[in-house]
Amino acid sequence: TAMCVLDRLRARDDQAPWAVVATAHAAKFASVVEPLAERPIAVPRALALMLERPAQAEPLAADATALAAWLHGHPASPRPVPRSRGRLDVQTSDIPA
């Protein structure tokens, strides 16, 4: 997972800022999902550990130009970028942040 990759980088003393993106798990929305499922939703260990970490967020408009500007304002660390074996689909809305 993305958090595993980040942990490995941190173990190698990589302190660069990272954005970690993941799909949603029902446990992240237990107050909504549990009544619909009519049962408790178990929180996976990996998710529980991730939720214990400090979080940081910055408002950003759902716009490719805003994302590019933010990325250009946060220079990458001097490390090789691994080649992706997957693909990233980004969906945005017209609702500003």
Distance bins in CASP14 RR format, pairs under 12 A and 6 or more apart:
PFRMAT RR
TARGET T0000
AUTHOR 0000-0000-0000
RMODE 2
METHOD distances of the structure
MODEL  1
1 7 0 0 0 0 1 0 0 0 0 0 0
1 8 0 0 0 0 0 1 0 0 0 0 0
1 20 0 0 0 0 1 0 0 0 0 0 0
1 21 0 0 0 0 0 1 0 0 0 0 0
1 22 1 0 0 1 0 0 0 0 0 0 0
1 23 0 0 0 0 0 1 0 0 0 0 0
1 25 0 0 0 0 0 1 0 0 0 0 0
1 44 0 0 0 0 0 1 0 0 0 0 0
1 46 1 0 0 1 0 0 0 0 0 0 0
1 47 0 0 0 0 1 0 0 0 0 0 0
1 49 0 0 0 0 0 1 0 0 0 0 0
1 50 0 0 0 0 1 0 0 0 0 0 0
2 8 0 0 0 0 0 1 0 0 0 0 0
2 9 0 0 0 0 0 1 0 0 0 0 0
2 18 0 0 0 0 1 0 0 0 0 0 0
2 19 0 0 0 0 1 0 0 0 0 0 0
2 20 1 0 1 0 0 0 0 0 0 0 0
2 21 1 0 0 1 0 0 0 0 0 0 0
2 22 1 0 1 0 0 0 0 0 0 0 0
2 23 0 0 0 0 0 1 0 0 0 0 0
2 46 0 0 0 0 0 1 0 0 0 0 0
2 50 0 0 0 0 1 0 0 0 0 0 0
2 88 0 0 0 0 0 1 0 0 0 0 0
3 9 0 0 0 0 0 1 0 0 0 0 0
3 10 0 0 0 0 0 1 0 0 0 0 0
3 18 0 0 0 0 1 0 0 0 0 0 0
3 20 1 0 0 1 0 0 0 0 0 0 0
3 21 0 0 0 0 0 1 0 0 0 0 0
3 22 1 0 0 1 0 0 0 0 0 0 0
3 44 0 0 0 0 0 1 0 0 0 0 0
3 45 0 0 0 0 0 1 0 0 0 0 0
3 46 1 0 0 1 0 0 0 0 0 0 0
3 47 0 0 0 0 1 0 0 0 0 0 0
3 48 0 0 0 0 0 1 0 0 0 0 0
3 49 0 0 0 0 1 0 0 0 0 0 0
3 50 1 0 1 0 0 0 0 0 0 0 0
3 51 0 0 0 0 0 1 0 0 0 0 0
3 52 0 0 0 0 0 1 0 0 0 0 0
3 53 0 0 0 0 1 0 0 0 0 0 0
4 10 0 0 0 0 0 1 0 0 0 0 0
4 11 0 0 0 0 0 1 0 0 0 0 0
4 20 0 0 0 0 0 1 0 0 0 0 0
4 22 0 0 0 0 0 1 0 0 0 0 0
4 46 0 0 0 0 1 0 0 0 0 0 0
4 49 0 0 0 0 0 1 0 0 0 0 0
4 50 0 0 0 0 0 1 0 0 0 0 0
5 11 0 0 0 0 0 1 0 0 0 0 0
5 12 0 0 0 0 0 1 0 0 0 0 0
5 14 0 0 0 0 0 1 0 0 0 0 0
5 18 0 0 0 0 1 0 0 0 0 0 0
5 20 0 0 0 0 1 0 0 0 0 0 0
5 21 0 0 0 0 0 1 0 0 0 0 0
5 22 0 0 0 0 0 1 0 0 0 0 0
5 82 0 0 0 0 1 0 0 0 0 0 0
5 84 0 0 0 0 0 1 0 0 0 0 0
5 85 0 0 0 0 0 1 0 0 0 0 0
6 12 0 0 0 0 0 1 0 0 0 0 0
6 14 0 0 0 0 1 0 0 0 0 0 0
6 15 0 0 0 0 0 1 0 0 0 0 0
6 16 0 0 0 0 1 0 0 0 0 0 0
6 17 0 0 0 0 0 1 0 0 0 0 0
6 18 1 0 1 0 0 0 0 0 0 0 0
6 19 0 0 0 0 1 0 0 0 0 0 0
6 20 1 0 1 0 0 0 0 0 0 0 0
6 21 0 0 0 0 0 1 0 0 0 0 0
6 22 0 0 0 0 0 1 0 0 0 0 0
6 50 0 0 0 0 1 0 0 0 0 0 0
6 53 0 0 0 0 1 0 0 0 0 0 0
7 14 0 0 0 0 0 1 0 0 0 0 0
7 18 0 0 0 0 0 1 0 0 0 0 0
7 20 0 0 0 0 0 1 0 0 0 0 0
7 46 0 0 0 0 0 1 0 0 0 0 0
7 49 0 0 0 0 1 0 0 0 0 0 0
7 50 0 0 0 0 0 1 0 0 0 0 0
7 53 0 0 0 0 0 1 0 0 0 0 0
8 14 0 0 0 0 1 0 0 0 0 0 0
8 18 0 0 0 0 0 1 0 0 0 0 0
8 82 0 0 0 0 0 1 0 0 0 0 0
9 15 0 0 0 0 1 0 0 0 0 0 0
9 16 1 0 0 1 0 0 0 0 0 0 0
9 17 0 0 0 0 0 1 0 0 0 0 0
9 18 1 0 0 1 0 0 0 0 0 0 0
9 20 0 0 0 0 0 1 0 0 0 0 0
9 77 0 0 0 0 1 0 0 0 0 0 0
9 79 0 0 0 0 1 0 0 0 0 0 0
9 80 0 0 0 0 0 1 0 0 0 0 0
9 81 0 0 0 0 0 1 0 0 0 0 0
9 82 0 0 0 0 0 1 0 0 0 0 0
10 16 0 0 0 0 1 0 0 0 0 0 0
10 17 0 0 0 0 0 1 0 0 0 0 0
10 18 0 0 0 0 1 0 0 0 0 0 0
10 20 0 0 0 0 0 1 0 0 0 0 0
10 53 0 0 0 0 0 1 0 0 0 0 0
10 77 0 0 0 0 0 1 0 0 0 0 0
12 77 0 0 0 0 0 1 0 0 0 0 0
12 79 0 0 0 0 1 0 0 0 0 0 0
13 77 0 0 0 0 0 1 0 0 0 0 0
13 79 0 0 0 0 0 1 0 0 0 0 0
14 76 0 0 0 0 0 1 0 0 0 0 0
14 77 1 0 0 1 0 0 0 0 0 0 0
14 78 0 0 0 0 0 1 0 0 0 0 0
14 79 1 0 0 1 0 0 0 0 0 0 0
14 80 0 0 0 0 0 1 0 0 0 0 0
14 81 0 0 0 0 0 1 0 0 0 0 0
15 77 1 0 0 1 0 0 0 0 0 0 0
15 78 0 0 0 0 0 1 0 0 0 0 0
15 79 0 0 0 0 0 1 0 0 0 0 0
16 74 0 0 0 0 1 0 0 0 0 0 0
16 75 0 0 0 0 1 0 0 0 0 0 0
16 76 1 0 0 1 0 0 0 0 0 0 0
16 77 1 1 0 0 0 0 0 0 0 0 0
16 78 0 0 0 0 1 0 0 0 0 0 0
16 79 1 0 0 1 0 0 0 0 0 0 0
16 81 0 0 0 0 0 1 0 0 0 0 0
17 56 0 0 0 0 1 0 0 0 0 0 0
17 58 0 0 0 0 0 1 0 0 0 0 0
17 70 0 0 0 0 0 1 0 0 0 0 0
17 71 0 0 0 0 0 1 0 0 0 0 0
17 73 0 0 0 0 0 1 0 0 0 0 0
17 74 1 0 1 0 0 0 0 0 0 0 0
17 75 0 0 0 0 1 0 0 0 0 0 0
17 76 0 0 0 0 1 0 0 0 0 0 0
17 77 0 0 0 0 1 0 0 0 0 0 0
18 56 0 0 0 0 0 1 0 0 0 0 0
18 71 0 0 0 0 0 1 0 0 0 0 0
18 74 0 0 0 0 0 1 0 0 0 0 0
18 76 0 0 0 0 0 1 0 0 0 0 0
18 77 0 0 0 0 1 0 0 0 0 0 0
18 79 0 0 0 0 0 1 0 0 0 0 0
18 81 0 0 0 0 0 1 0 0 0 0 0
19 55 0 0 0 0 0 1 0 0 0 0 0
19 56 0 0 0 0 1 0 0 0 0 0 0
19 57 0 0 0 0 0 1 0 0 0 0 0
19 58 0 0 0 0 1 0 0 0 0 0 0
19 60 0 0 0 0 0 1 0 0 0 0 0
19 67 0 0 0 0 1 0 0 0 0 0 0
19 70 0 0 0 0 1 0 0 0 0 0 0
19 71 0 0 0 0 1 0 0 0 0 0 0
19 74 0 0 0 0 1 0 0 0 0 0 0
19 76 0 0 0 0 0 1 0 0 0 0 0
19 88 0 0 0 0 0 1 0 0 0 0 0
19 90 0 0 0 0 0 1 0 0 0 0 0
20 50 0 0 0 0 1 0 0 0 0 0 0
20 53 0 0 0 0 1 0 0 0 0 0 0
20 55 0 0 0 0 0 1 0 0 0 0 0
20 56 0 0 0 0 0 1 0 0 0 0 0
20 57 0 0 0 0 0 1 0 0 0 0 0
21 67 0 0 0 0 0 1 0 0 0 0 0
21 88 0 0 0 0 1 0 0 0 0 0 0
21 89 0 0 0 0 0 1 0 0 0 0 0
21 90 0 0 0 0 1 0 0 0 0 0 0
21 91 0 0 0 0 0 1 0 0 0 0 0
22 28 0 0 0 0 1 0 0 0 0 0 0
22 44 0 0 0 0 0 1 0 0 0 0 0
22 46 0 0 0 0 1 0 0 0 0 0 0
22 47 0 0 0 0 1 0 0 0 0 0 0
22 50 0 0 0 0 1 0 0 0 0 0 0
22 51 0 0 0 0 0 1 0 0 0 0 0
23 47 0 0 0 0 0 1 0 0 0 0 0
23 89 0 0 0 0 0 1 0 0 0 0 0
24 30 0 0 0 0 0 1 0 0 0 0 0
24 32 0 0 0 0 0 1 0 0 0 0 0
24 33 0 0 0 0 1 0 0 0 0 0 0
24 41 0 0 0 0 0 1 0 0 0 0 0
24 47 0 0 0 0 0 1 0 0 0 0 0
25 33 0 0 0 0 1 0 0 0 0 0 0
25 41 0 0 0 0 1 0 0 0 0 0 0
25 42 0 0 0 0 1 0 0 0 0 0 0
25 43 0 0 0 0 1 0 0 0 0 0 0
25 44 1 0 0 1 0 0 0 0 0 0 0
25 45 0 0 0 0 0 1 0 0 0 0 0
25 46 0 0 0 0 1 0 0 0 0 0 0
25 47 1 0 1 0 0 0 0 0 0 0 0
25 48 0 0 0 0 0 1 0 0 0 0 0
25 50 0 0 0 0 1 0 0 0 0 0 0
25 51 0 0 0 0 0 1 0 0 0 0 0
26 32 0 0 0 0 1 0 0 0 0 0 0
26 33 1 0 1 0 0 0 0 0 0 0 0
26 34 0 0 0 0 1 0 0 0 0 0 0
26 35 0 0 0 0 0 1 0 0 0 0 0
26 36 0 0 0 0 1 0 0 0 0 0 0
26 37 1 0 0 1 0 0 0 0 0 0 0
26 39 0 0 0 0 0 1 0 0 0 0 0
26 40 0 0 0 0 0 1 0 0 0 0 0
26 41 1 0 1 0 0 0 0 0 0 0 0
26 42 0 0 0 0 1 0 0 0 0 0 0
26 43 0 0 0 0 1 0 0 0 0 0 0
26 44 0 0 0 0 0 1 0 0 0 0 0
26 47 0 0 0 0 0 1 0 0 0 0 0
27 33 1 0 0 1 0 0 0 0 0 0 0
27 34 0 0 0 0 1 0 0 0 0 0 0
27 37 0 0 0 0 0 1 0 0 0 0 0
27 40 0 0 0 0 1 0 0 0 0 0 0
27 41 1 0 1 0 0 0 0 0 0 0 0
27 42 1 0 0 1 0 0 0 0 0 0 0
27 43 1 0 1 0 0 0 0 0 0 0 0
27 44 1 0 0 1 0 0 0 0 0 0 0
27 45 0 0 0 0 0 1 0 0 0 0 0
27 46 0 0 0 0 0 1 0 0 0 0 0
27 47 1 0 1 0 0 0 0 0 0 0 0
27 48 0 0 0 0 1 0 0 0 0 0 0
27 50 0 0 0 0 0 1 0 0 0 0 0
27 51 0 0 0 0 1 0 0 0 0 0 0
28 34 0 0 0 0 0 1 0 0 0 0 0
28 41 0 0 0 0 1 0 0 0 0 0 0
28 43 0 0 0 0 1 0 0 0 0 0 0
28 44 0 0 0 0 0 1 0 0 0 0 0
28 47 1 0 0 1 0 0 0 0 0 0 0
28 48 0 0 0 0 0 1 0 0 0 0 0
28 50 0 0 0 0 1 0 0 0 0 0 0
28 51 0 0 0 0 1 0 0 0 0 0 0
29 35 0 0 0 0 0 1 0 0 0 0 0
29 36 0 0 0 0 1 0 0 0 0 0 0
29 37 0 0 0 0 0 1 0 0 0 0 0
29 41 0 0 0 0 1 0 0 0 0 0 0
29 43 0 0 0 0 0 1 0 0 0 0 0
29 47 0 0 0 0 0 1 0 0 0 0 0
30 36 0 0 0 0 0 1 0 0 0 0 0
30 37 0 0 0 0 1 0 0 0 0 0 0
30 39 0 0 0 0 0 1 0 0 0 0 0
30 40 1 0 0 1 0 0 0 0 0 0 0
30 41 1 0 1 0 0 0 0 0 0 0 0
30 42 0 0 0 0 1 0 0 0 0 0 0
30 43 1 0 0 1 0 0 0 0 0 0 0
30 47 0 0 0 0 0 1 0 0 0 0 0
30 51 0 0 0 0 0 1 0 0 0 0 0
31 37 0 0 0 0 0 1 0 0 0 0 0
31 40 0 0 0 0 0 1 0 0 0 0 0
31 41 0 0 0 0 1 0 0 0 0 0 0
32 41 0 0 0 0 1 0 0 0 0 0 0
33 39 0 0 0 0 1 0 0 0 0 0 0
33 40 0 0 0 0 1 0 0 0 0 0 0
33 41 1 0 1 0 0 0 0 0 0 0 0
33 42 0 0 0 0 0 1 0 0 0 0 0
33 43 0 0 0 0 0 1 0 0 0 0 0
34 40 1 0 1 0 0 0 0 0 0 0 0
34 41 1 0 1 0 0 0 0 0 0 0 0
34 42 0 0 0 0 0 1 0 0 0 0 0
34 43 0 0 0 0 0 1 0 0 0 0 0
35 41 0 0 0 0 0 1 0 0 0 0 0
41 47 0 0 0 0 0 1 0 0 0 0 0
42 48 0 0 0 0 1 0 0 0 0 0 0
43 49 0 0 0 0 1 0 0 0 0 0 0
43 50 0 0 0 0 0 1 0 0 0 0 0
43 51 1 0 0 1 0 0 0 0 0 0 0
43 52 0 0 0 0 0 1 0 0 0 0 0
44 50 0 0 0 0 1 0 0 0 0 0 0
44 51 0 0 0 0 0 1 0 0 0 0 0
45 51 0 0 0 0 0 1 0 0 0 0 0
45 52 0 0 0 0 0 1 0 0 0 0 0
46 52 0 0 0 0 0 1 0 0 0 0 0
46 53 0 0 0 0 0 1 0 0 0 0 0
47 53 0 0 0 0 0 1 0 0 0 0 0
57 97 0 0 0 0 0 1 0 0 0 0 0
58 66 0 0 0 0 0 1 0 0 0 0 0
58 67 0 0 0 0 0 1 0 0 0 0 0
58 69 0 0 0 0 0 1 0 0 0 0 0
58 70 1 0 0 1 0 0 0 0 0 0 0
58 71 0 0 0 0 0 1 0 0 0 0 0
58 73 0 0 0 0 0 1 0 0 0 0 0
58 74 0 0 0 0 1 0 0 0 0 0 0
58 97 0 0 0 0 1 0 0 0 0 0 0
59 66 0 0 0 0 1 0 0 0 0 0 0
59 70 0 0 0 0 0 1 0 0 0 0 0
59 95 0 0 0 0 0 1 0 0 0 0 0
59 96 0 0 0 0 1 0 0 0 0 0 0
59 97 1 0 1 0 0 0 0 0 0 0 0
60 66 1 0 1 0 0 0 0 0 0 0 0
60 67 1 0 0 1 0 0 0 0 0 0 0
60 68 0 0 0 0 0 1 0 0 0 0 0
60 69 0 0 0 0 1 0 0 0 0 0 0
60 70 1 0 1 0 0 0 0 0 0 0 0
60 71 0 0 0 0 0 1 0 0 0 0 0
60 74 0 0 0 0 0 1 0 0 0 0 0
60 92 0 0 0 0 0 1 0 0 0 0 0
60 95 0 0 0 0 0 1 0 0 0 0 0
60 96 0 0 0 0 1 0 0 0 0 0 0
60 97 1 0 1 0 0 0 0 0 0 0 0
61 67 0 0 0 0 1 0 0 0 0 0 0
61 68 0 0 0 0 0 1 0 0 0 0 0
61 69 0 0 0 0 1 0 0 0 0 0 0
61 70 0 0 0 0 1 0 0 0 0 0 0
61 92 0 0 0 0 1 0 0 0 0 0 0
61 93 0 0 0 0 1 0 0 0 0 0 0
61 94 0 0 0 0 1 0 0 0 0 0 0
61 95 0 0 0 0 1 0 0 0 0 0 0
61 96 1 0 1 0 0 0 0 0 0 0 0
61 97 1 0 1 0 0 0 0 0 0 0 0
62 90 0 0 0 0 1 0 0 0 0 0 0
62 91 0 0 0 0 1 0 0 0 0 0 0
62 92 1 0 1 0 0 0 0 0 0 0 0
62 93 1 0 1 0 0 0 0 0 0 0 0
62 94 1 0 0 1 0 0 0 0 0 0 0
62 95 1 0 0 1 0 0 0 0 0 0 0
62 96 1 0 0 1 0 0 0 0 0 0 0
62 97 1 0 0 1 0 0 0 0 0 0 0
63 69 0 0 0 0 1 0 0 0 0 0 0
63 70 0 0 0 0 0 1 0 0 0 0 0
63 90 0 0 0 0 0 1 0 0 0 0 0
63 92 1 0 0 1 0 0 0 0 0 0 0
63 93 0 0 0 0 1 0 0 0 0 0 0
63 94 0 0 0 0 1 0 0 0 0 0 0
63 95 0 0 0 0 0 1 0 0 0 0 0
63 96 1 0 0 1 0 0 0 0 0 0 0
63 97 0 0 0 0 1 0 0 0 0 0 0
64 70 0 0 0 0 0 1 0 0 0 0 0
64 71 0 0 0 0 0 1 0 0 0 0 0
64 90 1 0 0 1 0 0 0 0 0 0 0
64 91 0 0 0 0 0 1 0 0 0 0 0
64 92 1 0 0 1 0 0 0 0 0 0 0
65 71 0 0 0 0 0 1 0 0 0 0 0
65 72 0 0 0 0 0 1 0 0 0 0 0
65 92 0 0 0 0 0 1 0 0 0 0 0
65 96 0 0 0 0 0 1 0 0 0 0 0
66 72 0 0 0 0 0 1 0 0 0 0 0
66 73 0 0 0 0 0 1 0 0 0 0 0
66 92 0 0 0 0 1 0 0 0 0 0 0
66 96 0 0 0 0 1 0 0 0 0 0 0
66 97 1 0 0 1 0 0 0 0 0 0 0
67 73 0 0 0 0 0 1 0 0 0 0 0
67 74 0 0 0 0 0 1 0 0 0 0 0
67 88 0 0 0 0 0 1 0 0 0 0 0
67 90 0 0 0 0 1 0 0 0 0 0 0
67 92 0 0 0 0 1 0 0 0 0 0 0
67 97 0 0 0 0 0 1 0 0 0 0 0
68 74 0 0 0 0 0 1 0 0 0 0 0
68 90 0 0 0 0 0 1 0 0 0 0 0
70 97 0 0 0 0 0 1 0 0 0 0 0
END
